[in-house]
Amino acid sequence: MAVGALVWYLSDRPALQITVERGGHAFVKTLWSKTALPETIQVHQVGSHTVIRISNADSVRHVLGLFEVGPGETRDFVIAYAGTFGGFCSTHPASKELVYVVE
């Protein structure tokens, strides 16, 4: 039974999950918490690649660094190797930047 619970817990889980709420506020979500999206985010690579899942509940398209997600969409993005990746971020109105550090 414990093995089945572990398989369920680990299956289809992204290394990072980001949710954009109505109004453009973005959060990093875990199983037990929700924190404001920082401008630099550490992502730990799981296996041979890293999956970042972004859910956009807002009514407009958002760009979060390398990734773009339309209104109402949830998309998974795969990063194949470790490194530092960044770009424009529509949810950070002051800095306009988001950097992913994949380890």
Phi, psi and omega per residue, in radians:
M1 nan -0.709 3.141
A2 -1.112 -0.644 3.121
V3 -1.141 -0.728 3.112
G4 -1.077 -0.730 3.109
A5 -1.141 -0.683 3.119
L6 -1.152 -0.741 3.111
V7 -1.095 -0.764 3.103
W8 -1.062 -0.775 -3.097
Y9 -1.121 -0.686 -3.065
L10 -1.516 -0.346 -3.066
S11 -1.290 2.438 3.050
D12 0.939 0.600 3.101
R13 -1.834 2.136 3.094
P14 -1.280 2.764 3.070
A15 -1.193 -0.484 -3.131
L16 -2.540 2.359 3.063
Q17 -2.176 2.177 3.134
I18 -2.058 2.356 3.089
T19 -2.112 2.260 3.033
V20 -1.800 2.079 -3.133
E21 -1.572 2.950 3.076
R22 -0.973 2.393 -3.089
G23 1.674 -0.109 3.055
G24 1.499 0.266 3.091
H25 -1.517 2.205 -3.073
A26 -1.898 2.534 -3.104
F27 -2.397 2.599 2.963
V28 -1.596 2.198 -3.110
K29 -1.925 2.403 2.966
T30 -2.125 -3.112 -3.129
L31 -1.071 -0.551 -3.035
W32 -2.063 -0.070 -3.071
S33 -2.601 2.967 3.089
K34 -2.513 2.119 -3.132
T35 -2.217 2.659 3.125
A36 -1.021 2.458 -3.128
L37 -1.168 2.049 3.104
P38 -1.315 2.946 3.116
E39 -1.331 -0.460 3.044
T40 -2.194 2.233 -3.076
I41 -2.213 2.292 3.103
Q42 -1.517 2.295 3.127
V43 -2.195 2.219 3.129
H44 -1.638 2.163 -3.109
Q45 -1.163 2.372 3.130
V46 -1.981 1.968 -3.128
G47 1.247 -2.464 -3.058
S48 -1.505 -0.134 3.140
H49 -2.662 2.930 -3.122
T50 -2.093 2.278 3.093
V51 -1.866 2.236 3.049
I52 -2.004 2.130 -3.133
R53 -1.847 2.222 3.113
I54 -2.125 2.192 3.083
S55 -1.964 2.212 -3.116
N56 -1.968 1.809 3.110
A57 -1.610 0.059 3.139
D58 -1.408 2.973 -3.112
S59 -1.649 0.077 3.115
V60 -2.261 2.769 3.101
R61 -1.194 2.463 3.089
H62 -2.192 2.503 3.047
V63 -1.930 2.192 3.138
L64 -2.155 1.501 -3.087
G65 1.199 -2.014 -3.118
L66 -1.345 -0.274 -2.892
F67 -1.994 2.501 3.132
E68 -2.169 2.312 -3.092
V69 -2.336 2.217 -3.136
G70 -1.300 2.914 3.134
P71 -1.071 2.317 3.124
G72 1.346 0.031 -3.096
E73 -1.637 2.654 2.909
T74 -2.187 2.176 -3.088
R75 -2.303 2.527 3.027
D76 -1.792 2.362 3.112
F77 -2.122 2.425 -3.095
V78 -1.934 2.273 3.010
I79 -1.940 2.113 -2.990
A80 -1.476 -0.264 -3.101
Y81 -2.616 2.775 -3.139
A82 -1.193 2.677 3.108
G83 2.785 -3.066 3.105
T84 -1.974 2.177 -3.062
F85 -2.287 2.419 -3.135
G86 -2.730 3.101 3.123
G87 2.937 -2.889 -3.114
F88 -1.086 2.502 3.073
C89 -2.350 2.057 -3.118
S90 -1.316 -0.227 -3.140
T91 -1.630 -0.085 3.067
H92 -1.934 1.467 -3.020
P93 -1.109 -0.489 -3.104
A94 -1.374 -0.940 -3.056
S95 -1.574 -0.498 -3.096
K96 1.101 0.396 -3.109
E97 -2.292 2.640 3.000
L98 -2.521 2.294 -3.135
V99 -2.139 2.282 3.038
Y100 -1.820 2.220 3.045
V101 -1.925 1.859 -3.096
V102 -1.700 2.117 -3.106
E103 -1.928 nan nan
